[in-house]
Amino acid sequence: MDLMDRANDRRRMYMRDRVESKLDDALRDNVRLEQANELLKQELERDDRERDHMWSAVESGMRGRKRSGWFRRTLFLGAGIGAAYVVGAKAGRGRYEEIISWWDRMRGRATQMQGDVQRSVSEKASGMSDQLAGKIEQGTAKTGDAIEEGGSKAAESVRSTTSSMPSSGTSGSSASSSVGTPKS
C-alpha cells in the first residue's frame, strides 16, 4: 500500500499544483482586466469632459454674441426656397426637367469656355513660337551676311597688303594671288 499512497499523494500534489497554476493565471488575468478597465474609465471621463466643453462652447456661442446675420439668413432662406421649388410638387416634373437641362447647359458652357481658353492659349503659344523661329532665322541670316562681309574685307585687306609688298619670285606672287581670291 505504500506505493498506492505515494501515487495518491503525487496525484493530489499534481492536482493542487494545477489548481494553483490556474488560480495564478486567473489572478494575472484579473489584474490585467482591472488595468484595462481603469484605462477605459479614464478615456471615457476624458471624452465626457471634452463633450461637455464643446457643448458649453456651442451654448455660449449661440447666446453669447448678437450678430445681425440677416444676409446669411436670407441666403439660406433663398436656397431653401429654391431647393423646395425644384424638389417640390408645385414645380412639377416639366419644370424640374427644365431646371436640370438649364443646369447642364451652364456646366456645358463652362466646359466649352475652358476649352476655348485652352485653345486660344495654345494658338498664342504656337504663334509666339513661329515669331520666335522667324526672328531666329533673321538673326542667323544677318549673322551669316556679317561673317561673309567680314571675310570679304579680310580678303581685300590681305590682297592690298600683298600687292604693296615687293614680290620675291614667281612662286611667292602666285601663292599670294591664290590666297587673295575670294570664294563666292
C-alpha positions as CSV (number, residue, x, y, z in Angstrom):
1,M,0.0,0.0,0.0
2,D,2.8,2.2,0.4
3,L,3.1,2.6,-3.3
4,M,-0.5,3.3,-3.7
5,D,-0.4,6.0,-1.0
6,R,2.6,7.6,-2.7
7,A,0.8,7.6,-6.1
8,N,-2.3,9.2,-4.5
9,D,-0.1,11.8,-2.8
10,R,1.5,12.6,-6.1
11,R,-1.8,12.8,-7.8
12,R,-3.1,15.2,-5.1
13,M,0.0,17.3,-5.3
14,Y,-0.3,17.4,-9.1
15,M,-3.9,18.5,-8.8
16,R,-3.1,21.1,-6.2
17,D,-0.3,22.5,-8.4
18,R,-2.6,22.5,-11.4
19,V,-5.3,24.4,-9.4
20,E,-2.7,26.8,-8.0
21,S,-1.4,27.4,-11.6
22,K,-5.0,28.1,-12.8
23,L,-5.6,30.4,-9.8
24,D,-2.3,32.3,-10.6
25,D,-3.4,32.6,-14.3
26,A,-6.8,33.8,-13.2
27,L,-5.3,36.4,-10.8
28,R,-3.0,37.7,-13.6
29,D,-5.9,37.9,-16.0
30,N,-7.9,39.7,-13.3
31,V,-5.2,42.3,-12.7
32,R,-4.8,42.8,-16.5
33,L,-8.5,43.3,-16.9
34,E,-8.7,45.7,-14.0
35,Q,-6.0,47.8,-15.5
36,A,-7.7,47.8,-18.9
37,N,-11.0,48.7,-17.2
38,E,-9.3,51.6,-15.4
39,L,-7.8,52.9,-18.7
40,L,-11.2,52.7,-20.3
41,K,-12.8,54.6,-17.4
42,Q,-10.2,57.3,-17.7
43,E,-10.7,57.6,-21.5
44,L,-14.5,57.8,-21.0
45,E,-14.1,60.5,-18.4
46,R,-11.8,62.5,-20.8
47,D,-14.3,62.1,-23.6
48,D,-17.1,63.3,-21.3
49,R,-15.1,66.4,-20.3
50,E,-14.4,67.2,-24.0
51,R,-18.0,66.7,-24.9
52,D,-19.1,69.0,-22.0
53,H,-16.5,71.6,-23.0
54,M,-17.7,71.5,-26.7
55,W,-21.3,71.7,-25.6
56,S,-20.7,74.7,-23.3
57,A,-18.8,76.4,-26.2
58,V,-21.7,75.8,-28.5
59,E,-24.2,77.1,-26.0
60,S,-22.2,80.2,-25.2
61,G,-21.7,80.8,-28.9
62,M,-25.4,80.6,-29.5
63,R,-26.4,83.1,-26.9
64,G,-23.1,85.0,-26.3
65,R,-22.8,87.2,-29.3
66,K,-25.6,89.1,-31.0
67,R,-24.9,89.2,-34.7
68,S,-27.1,90.6,-37.3
69,G,-26.9,87.7,-39.7
70,W,-29.7,88.9,-41.9
71,F,-27.7,88.3,-45.1
72,R,-26.8,84.7,-44.1
73,R,-30.4,84.0,-43.0
74,T,-31.7,85.5,-46.3
75,L,-29.3,83.5,-48.3
76,F,-30.2,80.2,-46.5
77,L,-33.9,81.1,-46.8
78,G,-33.5,81.7,-50.6
79,A,-31.5,78.5,-51.0
80,G,-34.1,76.6,-49.1
81,I,-37.0,78.1,-51.1
82,G,-35.1,77.3,-54.3
83,A,-34.5,73.7,-53.3
84,A,-38.1,73.3,-52.2
85,Y,-39.2,74.8,-55.5
86,V,-37.1,72.4,-57.5
87,V,-38.0,69.4,-55.5
88,G,-41.5,70.4,-54.5
89,A,-44.7,69.3,-56.0
90,K,-45.8,72.7,-57.3
91,A,-42.8,72.9,-59.7
92,G,-43.9,69.7,-61.5
93,R,-41.8,67.3,-63.5
94,G,-41.6,69.5,-66.5
95,R,-40.2,72.4,-64.6
96,Y,-37.8,70.1,-62.8
97,E,-36.5,68.8,-66.2
98,E,-36.2,72.4,-67.5
99,I,-34.1,73.4,-64.5
100,I,-31.9,70.3,-64.8
101,S,-31.4,71.0,-68.5
102,W,-30.5,74.6,-67.8
103,W,-28.0,73.5,-65.2
104,D,-26.5,71.0,-67.6
105,R,-26.2,73.8,-70.3
106,M,-24.5,76.1,-67.8
107,R,-22.0,73.3,-67.0
108,G,-21.5,72.7,-70.7
109,R,-20.8,76.4,-71.3
110,A,-18.3,76.3,-68.5
111,T,-16.6,73.3,-70.1
112,Q,-16.8,75.0,-73.5
113,M,-15.3,78.2,-72.2
114,Q,-12.5,76.3,-70.6
115,G,-11.8,74.5,-73.9
116,D,-11.9,77.9,-75.7
117,V,-9.4,79.4,-73.3
118,Q,-7.1,76.3,-73.7
119,R,-7.3,76.6,-77.5
120,S,-6.6,80.3,-77.5
121,V,-3.6,79.9,-75.2
122,S,-2.2,77.1,-77.3
123,E,-2.7,79.2,-80.5
124,K,-1.0,82.2,-79.0
125,A,1.9,79.9,-77.8
126,S,2.3,78.4,-81.3
127,G,2.1,81.9,-82.8
128,M,4.8,83.2,-80.5
129,S,6.9,80.1,-81.3
130,D,6.5,80.9,-85.0
131,Q,7.5,84.5,-84.4
132,L,10.5,83.4,-82.4
133,A,11.6,81.0,-85.1
134,G,11.3,83.8,-87.7
135,K,13.4,86.1,-85.6
136,I,16.0,83.4,-85.1
137,E,16.1,82.8,-88.9
138,Q,16.6,86.6,-89.5
139,G,19.3,86.7,-86.9
140,T,21.1,83.8,-88.5
141,A,20.9,85.4,-91.9
142,K,22.2,88.7,-90.6
143,T,25.0,86.9,-88.8
144,G,25.9,84.9,-92.0
145,D,25.9,88.1,-94.0
146,A,28.1,89.8,-91.4
147,I,30.5,86.9,-91.4
148,E,30.7,86.9,-95.2
149,E,31.2,90.6,-95.3
150,G,34.0,90.3,-92.7
151,G,35.6,87.6,-94.8
152,S,35.5,89.7,-97.9
153,K,37.0,92.7,-96.1
154,A,39.7,90.4,-94.7
155,A,40.5,89.1,-98.2
156,E,40.6,92.7,-99.6
157,S,43.0,93.6,-96.7
158,V,45.2,90.7,-97.4
159,R,45.2,91.4,-101.2
160,S,46.1,95.1,-100.6
161,T,48.9,94.2,-98.3
162,T,50.3,91.5,-100.6
163,S,50.2,93.8,-103.7
164,S,52.1,96.5,-101.9
165,M,54.7,94.1,-100.7
166,P,57.7,93.5,-103.1
167,S,57.4,90.2,-104.7
168,S,60.4,87.9,-104.3
169,G,60.0,85.5,-107.1
170,T,57.2,83.9,-109.1
171,S,56.3,81.3,-106.6
172,G,55.5,83.9,-103.9
173,S,53.3,86.0,-106.1
174,S,51.3,83.0,-107.3
175,A,50.8,82.0,-103.7
176,S,49.7,85.4,-102.7
177,S,47.3,85.7,-105.6
178,S,45.7,82.3,-104.7
179,V,45.2,83.4,-101.1
180,G,43.6,86.6,-102.0
181,T,40.9,85.3,-104.3
182,P,37.5,85.3,-102.6
183,K,35.2,82.4,-103.0
184,S,31.6,83.1,-103.8
